[in-house]
Amino acid sequence: MPDHRQAKIKQVPIRRLNSALRTVAPDLITVGAETSFDDTKPWLYADADYPVPVLISLIYAWLRDLQPDPKMNAMFRDTVERLDLKSLQWESEHVNLLEHVVSPGGTNLPADRLYRLLPEFLAERIAALPDYEYCGKKVSFTRVAVDSRANGAELMSWPPIAHQTEKIGTWHYSAIIRVSLKTVPFSETPRIHLSTGIRRWVKGKIFLPRKSGVSTYMLTRSPLVRDGLTPTRFAVATLEYDRFGREAAWRQGGPEGLLSTISAIDNLPSPGVFRKEPETWLKGRDGLTAAAAYHTRMGWHPIGAGLMPSERRRLTEWAAQALEPLFEPAPELQRSSIKWQNPKRSLKDKVSTPNKATEEQARDIAQVNEGIAKKNALARRALTVEALPESSLVVYLLYQKDATRDHIIAAAEKSLGLEGYCTDSEPCLQAWRTPDLSLRIHIRQIAGLGAPLGGIKALRRSDELNEAISDRRSAVSLFLNALADDVAESAHLVIAELEGKKEFEAPTTDPKFAIRLGCADVKMVSQFIRPRDLDTPDEKDDSQFRAAAAWGDGLRQVGIRFIPAHTLPADAIPEKLNQVAFWMVKRQSTERLRSSQFTPVAILIRPSQNCILGRTADMDQWVPYPELLTSLTGIVPAAEEKTVEDQTALAASFIQKTLYGLRGQPTLVVTHAQNSRSRWPWLLNSGLVQDRIQLGNGTIQRLALQGKQLRIARIATGDRDETPQWWAKASTSDSGGISKGLWISSDVANNQDNRVFYSTTDKSSTHSVAVESTKLTPRINSKGKLEIKPTVNAWNPDLLEITLVGLQPGDDAEQWAMYLHQQRFSDDYRDGLKLPLIMHLAELTSHYALPHESSDELGTELPSDDDSTATDTDNGEQAACL
């Protein structure tokens, strides 16, 4: 290897070795997905000596796996000799579990290895607790070997909990507890996050995706490798589809695989048999207990996702006992003292009808609500007129079912107050004209454009998929161009009715993204709706609701928005404030999609502008939001900026150019921690310094150098447990609930220098499950009877972290945090958004920029990312954080 290439190698690629260790030696702790050449930074830890000969055989197998070609035998022998593996030995080391430094911004930065070691240490203490118990039922927990790429530790309840049904047999699930080490910007105190959830197990034949695997959790009574130790934790192996043998197989279990080389494969269940009947291993079979993890891509599962707040609180507080006295509960969150926490409303809420209302009262309320609906429609229509230069909206409706067509037409008429203004009502055209707006909906059958890509055959190769996408894309654009010629006008929006994902035999046959590409080619944004399921009873038919939602989503893509108007004091927020959000669109090259992509995007809400604006790095000016969306589509060629360094430089240049164009104007920049920090490293907790900014790898500088009216906020969500799970704490019981508001840690509530706040949404309008509902143990309901509800989906809100990184002299950080909190509540959404509106719009660009992004690997159920909530209480807050 040339010296210049060798000099670039900083780490050893040990991911496959780590994966094998997770299967055959789950009690070993690996502290990174890669390992360095630094002898002072150990890679492997254990509570007790693990047999060195077994480790040596594993490393031999890994080296051979790196270069299995017989021509490389000489290099293999030379490498083994130089490594001197026989000299390996375990060394006892005292680890300071609080080892850290403090960043220039005042943030606690734990030593890298502690992100693995400290959670594992605490998980061991949790596992030693007496069983979790509630209402007479006990649940015990066992530790699990975690992926080396996932910092933290995990415990899982075992034996699994059974749910017996009358018609489809018994289904199983387990509770999980994740332990992770986290930090908070500008705080010298580390945090331990305890996160809880549900892992559901597969019943019946396992669906195996072509490009990824299914995690299998195994508890053995004997070592899986000769001379190894009997594990005390769950081992994890990956079951996958062998494309060459066309059968189920254990990953790295082929003739030349790591597991075969170390003779471990014979101790695992037969992959073919396990795939057919995985539940037969739940209670033990052939000396091994095993279960396959369910994923939503496998279809329907009767067990609902997640835990409701009350049960989550009890389980978290049970686990927290093990952390004391080493750690103490984090200070409770208290509601912001700012009186007005809601933005001004442009639309008025309808009046609710009391349960005991008389017929006359109900009739009067209905009449009042009819008037409210008309006023709201006029407000919505006024915004539509503002967003359209010619006060004319043209829509193409491509439908399958007559009912869907009729629901969309009704939703359009109702939402814009068009009753009485209809000028055409024909099978192919529905039109209205008011004094201020013209709306025309051209109606056609979607026909073959909505058929599966490639027919019913699954598209397995990247060339097949790309060809099918290209063909459908061309067909759609040709159809739309012909339709435009036929009706003598182009559309702003295409609404297409497509079957749901479950109707397509394979994900690759779903034509949705190909249709979106074809629409974008002719400069039209697109919105999709699925027809009513055939087995849906009339009383549960939500077709009208979904049609109204699809119409509303379509209008938003056209650029029509209700921008929340804040209710803060006039001197708190500049009157003509620009909002800017940056979003990094990223995709790595895969076997199925060979093109990589990196596209930084900026979104602008300007008070003097009637529509949302956006731009990318290759644009010279801001363009309307719909134009930005359609410009982002396409099968993207390999990015010129292939390295992280190149992409970081591109992002820095783009951000600098964008900020320069807004100099001298009051501007709030909103950034997203998880999305952007890999290409804007200053957004890491370790990089943040108050009232400073750093672009790319440049020097950190005063914020005022980028503009004396510039402010910067960083948003962090609960993805990967970055912010703690949360509930509203009732002080008089062990219950938990949900409460909307802006929150401050009580220990800094009176500190004017505090820059970190938390935002939560209210109860979702579509979920009414009681916050007291349980899945792990029964509870006593309001009727005094034992009750357990494993089949309900438990939805909980994110605890959104808002960090005001950069402010100007005299600014009140709490007022600015409240401004961003209010931006989550736009009148044209029924519920609060996951993110402030400007960042929500930025995130949505990925739907166009990554139209056929590959799915995540199966096997691990991540926590729900839904904003939906369960209840609303006002009793003070407690986060699952210590």
Rosetta blueprint (number, residue, H / E / L):
1 M L
2 P L
3 D H
4 H H
5 R H
6 Q H
7 A H
8 K H
9 I L
10 K L
11 Q E
12 V E
13 P E
14 I L
15 R H
16 R H
17 L H
18 N H
19 S H
20 A H
21 L H
22 R H
23 T H
24 V H
25 A L
26 P L
27 D L
28 L L
29 I E
30 T E
31 V L
32 G L
33 A L
34 E E
35 T E
36 S E
37 F L
38 D L
39 D L
40 T L
41 K L
42 P L
43 W L
44 L E
45 Y E
46 A L
47 D L
48 A L
49 D L
50 Y L
51 P L
52 V H
53 P H
54 V H
55 L H
56 I H
57 S H
58 L H
59 I H
60 Y H
61 A H
62 W H
63 L H
64 R H
65 D H
66 L H
67 Q L
68 P L
69 D L
70 P H
71 K H
72 M H
73 N H
74 A H
75 M H
76 F H
77 R H
78 D H
79 T H
80 V H
81 E H
82 R H
83 L H
84 D L
85 L H
86 K H
87 S H
88 L L
89 Q L
90 W L
91 E L
92 S L
93 E L
94 H L
95 V L
96 N L
97 L L
98 L L
99 E L
100 H E
101 V E
102 V E
103 S L
104 P L
105 G L
106 G L
107 T L
108 N E
109 L E
110 P E
111 A L
112 D L
113 R L
114 L H
115 Y H
116 R H
117 L H
118 L H
119 P H
120 E H
121 F H
122 L H
123 A H
124 E H
125 R H
126 I H
127 A H
128 A L
129 L L
130 P L
131 D L
132 Y E
133 E E
134 Y E
135 C L
136 G L
137 K E
138 K E
139 V E
140 S L
141 F E
142 T E
143 R E
144 V E
145 A L
146 V L
147 D L
148 S L
149 R L
150 A L
151 N L
152 G L
153 A E
154 E E
155 L E
156 M E
157 S E
158 W L
159 P L
160 P L
161 I E
162 A E
163 H E
164 Q E
165 T L
166 E L
167 K L
168 I L
169 G L
170 T E
171 W E
172 H E
173 Y E
174 S E
175 A E
176 I E
177 I E
178 R E
179 V E
180 S E
181 L E
182 K E
183 T L
184 V L
185 P L
186 F L
187 S L
188 E L
189 T L
190 P L
191 R E
192 I E
193 H E
194 L E
195 S E
196 T E
197 G E
198 I E
199 R E
200 R E
201 W E
202 V L
203 K L
204 G L
205 K L
206 I L
207 F L
208 L L
209 P L
210 R L
211 K L
212 S L
213 G L
214 V E
215 S E
216 T E
217 Y E
218 M E
219 L E
220 T E
221 R L
222 S L
223 P L
224 L L
225 V L
226 R L
227 D L
228 G L
229 L L
230 T L
231 P L
232 T L
233 R L
234 F E
235 A E
236 V E
237 A E
238 T E
239 L E
240 E E
241 Y E
242 D E
243 R L
244 F L
245 G L
246 R L
247 E E
248 A E
249 A E
250 W E
251 R L
252 Q L
253 G L
254 G L
255 P L
256 E L
257 G L
258 L H
259 L H
260 S H
261 T H
262 I L
263 S L
264 A L
265 I H
266 D H
267 N H
268 L L
269 P L
270 S L
271 P H
272 G H
273 V H
274 F H
275 R H
276 K H
277 E L
278 P H
279 E H
280 T H
281 W H
282 L L
283 K L
284 G L
285 R E
286 D L
287 G L
288 L E
289 T E
290 A E
291 A E
292 A E
293 A E
294 Y L
295 H L
296 T H
297 R H
298 M H
299 G L
300 W L
301 H L
302 P L
303 I L
304 G L
305 A L
306 G L
307 L L
308 M L
309 P H
310 S H
311 E H
312 R H
313 R H
314 R H
315 L H
316 T H
317 E H
318 W H
319 A H
320 A H
321 Q H
322 A H
323 L H
324 E L
325 P L
326 L L
327 F L
328 E L
329 P L
330 A L
331 P L
332 E L
333 L E
334 Q E
335 R E
336 S L
337 S L
338 I L
339 K L
340 W L
341 Q L
342 N L
343 P L
344 K E
345 R L
346 S L
347 L L
348 K L
349 D L
350 K L
351 V L
352 S L
353 T L
354 P L
355 N L
356 K L
357 A L
358 T L
359 E H
360 E H
361 Q H
362 A H
363 R H
364 D H
365 I H
366 A H
367 Q H
368 V H
369 N H
370 E H
371 G H
372 I H
373 A H
374 K H
375 K H
376 N H
377 A H
378 L H
379 A H
380 R H
381 R H
382 A H
383 L H
384 T H
385 V H
386 E H
387 A H
388 L L
389 P L
390 E L
391 S L
392 S E
393 L E
394 V E
395 V E
396 Y E
397 L E
398 L E
399 Y E
400 Q L
401 K L
402 D H
403 A H
404 T H
405 R H
406 D H
407 H H
408 I H
409 I H
410 A H
411 A H
412 A H
413 E H
414 K H
415 S H
416 L L
417 G L
418 L L
419 E L
420 G L
421 Y L
422 C E
423 T E
424 D E
425 S E
426 E E
427 P L
428 C L
429 L E
430 Q E
431 A E
432 W E
433 R E
434 T L
435 P L
436 D L
437 L L
438 S E
439 L E
440 R E
441 I E
442 H E
443 I E
444 R E
445 Q E
446 I L
447 A H
448 G H
449 L H
450 G H
451 A L
452 P L
453 L L
454 G L
455 G L
456 I L
457 K L
458 A L
459 L L
460 R L
461 R L
462 S H
463 D H
464 E H
465 L H
466 N H
467 E H
468 A H
469 I H
470 S H
471 D H
472 R H
473 R H
474 S H
475 A H
476 V H
477 S H
478 L H
479 F H
480 L H
481 N H
482 A H
483 L H
484 A H
485 D H
486 D H
487 V H
488 A L
489 E L
490 S L
491 A L
492 H L
493 L E
494 V E
495 I E
496 A E
497 E E
498 L L
499 E L
500 G L
501 K H
502 K H
503 E H
504 F L
505 E L
506 A L
507 P H
508 T H
509 T H
510 D L
511 P L
512 K H
513 F H
514 A H
515 I H
516 R H
517 L H
518 G H
519 C H
520 A H
521 D H
522 V L
523 K L
524 M L
525 V E
526 S E
527 Q E
528 F E
529 I E
530 R L
531 P L
532 R L
533 D L
534 L L
535 D L
536 T L
537 P L
538 D H
539 E H
540 K H
541 D L
542 D L
543 S H
544 Q H
545 F H
546 R H
547 A H
548 A H
549 A H
550 A H
551 W H
552 G H
553 D H
554 G H
555 L H
556 R H
557 Q H
558 V H
559 G L
560 I L
561 R L
562 F L
563 I L
564 P L
565 A E
566 H L
567 T L
568 L L
569 P L
570 A L
571 D L
572 A L
573 I L
574 P L
575 E L
576 K L
577 L L
578 N E
579 Q E
580 V E
581 A E
582 F E
583 W E
584 M E
585 V E
586 K E
587 R E
588 Q L
589 S L
590 T L
591 E L
592 R L
593 L L
594 R L
595 S L
596 S L
597 Q E
598 F E
599 T E
600 P E
601 V E
602 A E
603 I E
604 L E
605 I E
606 R L
607 P L
608 S L
609 Q L
610 N L
611 C L
612 I L
613 L E
614 G E
615 R E
616 T E
617 A L
618 D L
619 M L
620 D L
621 Q L
622 W L
623 V E
624 P E
625 Y H
626 P H
627 E H
628 L H
629 L H
630 T H
631 S H
632 L L
633 T L
634 G L
635 I L
636 V L
637 P L
638 A L
639 A L
640 E L
641 E L
642 K L
643 T L
644 V H
645 E H
646 D H
647 Q H
648 T H
649 A H
650 L H
651 A H
652 A H
653 S H
654 F H
655 I H
656 Q H
657 K H
658 T H
659 L H
660 Y H
661 G L
662 L L
663 R L
664 G L
665 Q L
666 P L
667 T E
668 L E
669 V E
670 V E
671 T E
672 H E
673 A H
674 Q H
675 N H
676 S H
677 R L
678 S L
679 R L
680 W L
681 P H
682 W H
683 L H
684 L L
685 N L
686 S L
687 G L
688 L L
689 V L
690 Q L
691 D L
692 R E
693 I E
694 Q L
695 L L
696 G L
697 N L
698 G L
699 T L
700 I L
701 Q E
702 R E
703 L H
704 A H
705 L H
706 Q H
707 G L
708 K L
709 Q L
710 L E
711 R E
712 I E
713 A E
714 R E
715 I E
716 A E
717 T L
718 G L
719 D H
720 R H
721 D H
722 E L
723 T L
724 P L
725 Q L
726 W E
727 W E
728 A E
729 K E
730 A L
731 S L
732 T L
733 S L
734 D L
735 S L
736 G E
737 G E
738 I L
739 S L
740 K L
741 G E
742 L E
743 W E
744 I E
745 S E
746 S L
747 D L
748 V L
749 A L
750 N L
751 N L
752 Q L
753 D L
754 N L
755 R L
756 V E
757 F E
758 Y E
759 S E
760 T E
761 T L
762 D L
763 K L
764 S L
765 S L
766 T L
767 H L
768 S L
769 V L
770 A L
771 V L
772 E L
773 S L
774 T L
775 K L
776 L L
777 T L
778 P L
779 R E
780 I E
781 N L
782 S L
783 K L
784 G L
785 K L
786 L E
787 E E
788 I L
789 K L
790 P L
791 T L
792 V L
793 N L
794 A L
795 W L
796 N L
797 P L
798 D L
799 L L
800 L E
801 E E
802 I E
803 T E
804 L E
805 V E
806 G E
807 L L
808 Q L
809 P L
810 G L
811 D L
812 D L
813 A H
814 E H
815 Q H
816 W H
817 A H
818 M H
819 Y H
820 L H
821 H H
822 Q H
823 Q L
824 R L
825 F L
826 S L
827 D L
828 D L
829 Y L
830 R L
831 D L
832 G L
833 L L
834 K L
835 L L
836 P L
837 L H
838 I H
839 M H
840 H H
841 L H
842 A H
843 E H
844 L H
845 T L
846 S H
847 H H
848 Y H
849 A H
850 L L
851 P L
852 H L
853 E L
854 S L
855 S L
856 D L
857 E L
858 L L
859 G L
860 T L
861 E L
862 L L
863 P L
864 S L
865 D L
866 D L
867 D L
868 S L
869 T L
870 A L
871 T L
872 D L
873 T L
874 D L
875 N L
876 G L
877 E E
878 Q E
879 A E
880 A L
881 C E
882 L L
